[in-house]
Amino acid sequence: MKKSIILAAVALMGFAGLAQADEVDLKHYKMAREYIRKEKVTVTVTVEQAFKQDAILVVGEGVPKKGTTGGQKRLTALRAAEVAAQRALAELLKGVSITGETTVRDAELESDVIRSSVNTFIKGFHPVVKDWNAEEETALVILRVGINGPGSFGAMMYEKVLTEPKIKQQVEKPVYTPPADVPAPAPVAQAFDGLIIDATAYSFRPALINRIFNPKGEVLYDPAKISQKVLVEQGCGEYTNSVDKARAALRKRGVNNPLVVKASGTVSPSDLQVNNEVALQIFSANQNNGFMADARVAFVLK
């Protein structure tokens, strides 16, 4: 699962612009190829893939500024490549979902603080690779950005989002309470210590805050209520394309016996719904083990 995202960008004649990933031919860049081989990364282009993987890897390509000679050619080409990579990274990150239907782009429109923080974060990121092809006179820069963990994009966003009044208002939902007239499920031989929710039947996208609701609109799983430390270190869940991979991913979070359920629908592009029976199962399992407080949850996507 340790993959990354590569969104390629190209700068022509010192002017940065975007291009498709296959327009940057990595065979011209030995350092870049070695880095990608060593880190075992793959070229991907969607935001959804970022959440399935551990980092975003953005590639920018540039050429020297007109009229430059000697070492200035290399320097101006590298600068153009870095600007191109930053633009590609900015465009990619603006499409990241925060919660519900809100993306980073939406949050920036609502909050000057978030917009300023995102811009500062992008400009402050240092390349992990700076490669110059003297024969072709082109340069390539790779920026690597973590989704979760200290210093990651998720860490910065959780700090800002969870204190932003407008965003906090959006995520405030009634908490699930089990029906008084429904008996709790019988105890199981081995308590569930995690949750896998199969959303493959629906159009569901990962987010910094993915929630699970019952049919009444009560929230069973709300990462906004989890400690910021847990969210920064792990994110609100694992994202895979199969239940088996979800089990393997949760083992990294100390889960040995996850409860596996199916979603019954979506409340928003980034929020799932389960039926009443499943809602009671999830609630009861969590009451016994408290796995939600540690984000021991995995989402299975299409």
QUINORSUL-V483100 format. One record per run of one state. SS is the DSSP state (helix for helix, strand for strand, loop for the rest). FROM is the first residue (numbers start at 1). LEN is the number of residues. If there is no record, write none. Layout:
SS&FROM&LEN + SS&FROM&LEN
This chain:
loop&1&3 + strand&4&9 + loop&13&2 + strand&15&4 + loop&19&2 + helix&21&3 + loop&24&2 + helix&26&3 + loop&29&1 + helix&30&10 + loop&40&7 + helix&47&6 + loop&53&2 + strand&55&9 + loop&64&7 + helix&71&24 + loop&95&2 + strand&97&3 + loop&100&2 + strand&102&2 + helix&104&7 + loop&111&1 + helix&112&12 + loop&124&3 + strand&127&7 + loop&134&4 + strand&138&9 + loop&147&6 + helix&153&9 + loop&162&3 + helix&165&7 + loop&172&3 + strand&175&1 + loop&176&18 + strand&194&5 + loop&199&10 + strand&209&1 + loop&210&1 + strand&211&3 + loop&214&5 + strand&219&3 + loop&222&1 + helix&223&3 + loop&226&2 + helix&228&7 + loop&235&3 + strand&238&3 + loop&241&2 + helix&243&9 + loop&252&6 + strand&258&5 + loop&263&2 + strand&265&4 + loop&269&2 + strand&271&3 + loop&274&2 + helix&276&14 + loop&290&1 + helix&291&4 + loop&295&2 + strand&297&4 + loop&301&2
